Amino acid sequence: MSGDIPDVQAIRLIRSQCLALIAELTLQPKPSYQFEGQSVSWSDYLGRLQEVVEWCDVKLAEAEPFEARSQAVT
């Protein structure tokens, strides 16, 4: 069963943590800024977190069992 696979558990944990960060960022948005030549873009960070969640969704879907139906003709 896929729920017993450690990789699946790790991906679920990563997805959960990213969703928590997304919730925090959207509840208390922060402005982007530059400091000593470094820039911080919270909207880029939010976008990357969303990409990670999408990647996790794909990987979790791939880990699920599936059924293939076929029909033989003789």
GROMACS elastic network, one bead per residue, 0.5 to 0.9 nm:
[ bonds ]
;  ai    aj funct       b0    kb
    1     4     6  0.58813   500
    1     5     6  0.74159   500
    1    64     6  0.81870   500
    1    65     6  0.79767   500
    2     5     6  0.54213   500
    2     6     6  0.88601   500
    2     8     6  0.67609   500
    2     9     6  0.88599   500
    2    60     6  0.86854   500
    2    63     6  0.59957   500
    2    64     6  0.60685   500
    2    65     6  0.75411   500
    3     6     6  0.79890   500
    3     8     6  0.63790   500
    3     9     6  0.67237   500
    3    63     6  0.88191   500
    3    64     6  0.86937   500
    4     7     6  0.87705   500
    4     8     6  0.75072   500
    4     9     6  0.73943   500
    5     8     6  0.53580   500
    5     9     6  0.65146   500
    5    10     6  0.88650   500
    5    63     6  0.89972   500
    6     9     6  0.50290   500
    6    10     6  0.61565   500
    6    11     6  0.86004   500
    7    10     6  0.50258   500
    7    11     6  0.61193   500
    7    12     6  0.85671   500
    8    11     6  0.50640   500
    8    12     6  0.61386   500
    8    13     6  0.85891   500
    8    59     6  0.80789   500
    8    60     6  0.65667   500
    8    63     6  0.73431   500
    9    12     6  0.51054   500
    9    13     6  0.62251   500
    9    14     6  0.87030   500
   10    13     6  0.50355   500
   10    14     6  0.61810   500
   10    15     6  0.85667   500
   11    14     6  0.50511   500
   11    15     6  0.60763   500
   11    16     6  0.85181   500
   11    56     6  0.59394   500
   11    57     6  0.86951   500
   11    59     6  0.77569   500
   11    60     6  0.73325   500
   12    15     6  0.50818   500
   12    16     6  0.61138   500
   12    17     6  0.86378   500
   12    56     6  0.72621   500
   12    57     6  0.87413   500
   12    60     6  0.77385   500
   13    16     6  0.50645   500
   13    17     6  0.61559   500
   13    18     6  0.85862   500
   14    17     6  0.51621   500
   14    18     6  0.61342   500
   14    19     6  0.85956   500
   14    52     6  0.82993   500
   14    53     6  0.79974   500
   14    56     6  0.76908   500
   15    18     6  0.51872   500
   15    19     6  0.61793   500
   15    20     6  0.86667   500
   15    52     6  0.72612   500
   15    53     6  0.52908   500
   15    54     6  0.85982   500
   15    55     6  0.88376   500
   15    56     6  0.60354   500
   15    57     6  0.79480   500
   16    19     6  0.51616   500
   16    20     6  0.62725   500
   16    21     6  0.87771   500
   16    53     6  0.83594   500
   17    20     6  0.50790   500
   17    21     6  0.63132   500
   17    22     6  0.86571   500
   18    21     6  0.50631   500
   18    22     6  0.61159   500
   18    23     6  0.85815   500
   18    49     6  0.58436   500
   18    50     6  0.76249   500
   18    52     6  0.73854   500
   18    53     6  0.66034   500
   19    23     6  0.61413   500
   19    24     6  0.86167   500
   19    49     6  0.78340   500
   19    50     6  0.80442   500
   19    53     6  0.72683   500
   20    23     6  0.51159   500
   20    24     6  0.62555   500
   20    25     6  0.86832   500
   21    24     6  0.50321   500
   21    25     6  0.60840   500
   21    26     6  0.85586   500
   21    46     6  0.84278   500
   21    49     6  0.78933   500
   22    25     6  0.51267   500
   22    26     6  0.61061   500
   22    27     6  0.84939   500
   22    46     6  0.64143   500
   22    49     6  0.69245   500
   22    50     6  0.76407   500
   23    26     6  0.53029   500
   23    27     6  0.60627   500
   23    28     6  0.85738   500
   24    27     6  0.52293   500
   24    28     6  0.61228   500
   24    29     6  0.79498   500
   25    28     6  0.53453   500
   25    29     6  0.51383   500
   25    30     6  0.73086   500
   25    42     6  0.81168   500
   25    46     6  0.73612   500
   26    29     6  0.53250   500
   26    30     6  0.87795   500
   26    46     6  0.85744   500
   29    42     6  0.79903   500
   30    42     6  0.66054   500
   30    43     6  0.88554   500
   31    40     6  0.86494   500
   31    41     6  0.75975   500
   31    42     6  0.67530   500
   31    43     6  0.85901   500
   32    39     6  0.74978   500
   32    40     6  0.54327   500
   32    42     6  0.55773   500
   32    43     6  0.75802   500
   33    38     6  0.83898   500
   33    39     6  0.57212   500
   33    40     6  0.53700   500
   33    41     6  0.67094   500
   33    42     6  0.87193   500
   34    37     6  0.64167   500
   34    38     6  0.54258   500
   34    40     6  0.61835   500
   34    41     6  0.86667   500
   35    38     6  0.52077   500
   35    39     6  0.63288   500
   35    40     6  0.82855   500
   36    39     6  0.83493   500
   40    44     6  0.84800   500
   40    45     6  0.84320   500
   41    44     6  0.53246   500
   41    45     6  0.63717   500
   41    46     6  0.87380   500
   42    46     6  0.60508   500
   42    47     6  0.85242   500
   43    46     6  0.50021   500
   43    47     6  0.61770   500
   43    48     6  0.86642   500
   44    47     6  0.50119   500
   44    48     6  0.62245   500
   44    49     6  0.86698   500
   45    48     6  0.51117   500
   45    49     6  0.62570   500
   45    50     6  0.86783   500
   46    49     6  0.51250   500
   46    50     6  0.62873   500
   46    51     6  0.87171   500
   47    50     6  0.50819   500
   47    51     6  0.62714   500
   47    52     6  0.87613   500
   48    52     6  0.62789   500
   48    53     6  0.87238   500
   49    52     6  0.50735   500
   49    53     6  0.63615   500
   49    54     6  0.87331   500
   50    53     6  0.50814   500
   50    54     6  0.62681   500
   50    55     6  0.86570   500
   51    54     6  0.50424   500
   51    55     6  0.61556   500
   51    56     6  0.85897   500
   52    56     6  0.61297   500
   52    57     6  0.85845   500
   53    56     6  0.50331   500
   53    57     6  0.61839   500
   53    58     6  0.87553   500
   54    57     6  0.50150   500
   54    58     6  0.63720   500
   54    59     6  0.87530   500
   55    58     6  0.51797   500
   55    59     6  0.62609   500
   55    60     6  0.86015   500
   56    59     6  0.50893   500
   56    60     6  0.59979   500
   56    61     6  0.84469   500
   57    60     6  0.51869   500
   57    61     6  0.60943   500
   57    62     6  0.85995   500
   58    61     6  0.51284   500
   58    62     6  0.61857   500
   58    63     6  0.87388   500
   59    62     6  0.50452   500
   59    63     6  0.63260   500
   59    64     6  0.89521   500
   60    63     6  0.51042   500
   60    64     6  0.65661   500
   61    64     6  0.53589   500
   61    65     6  0.85756   500
   62    65     6  0.79216   500
   62    66     6  0.89087   500
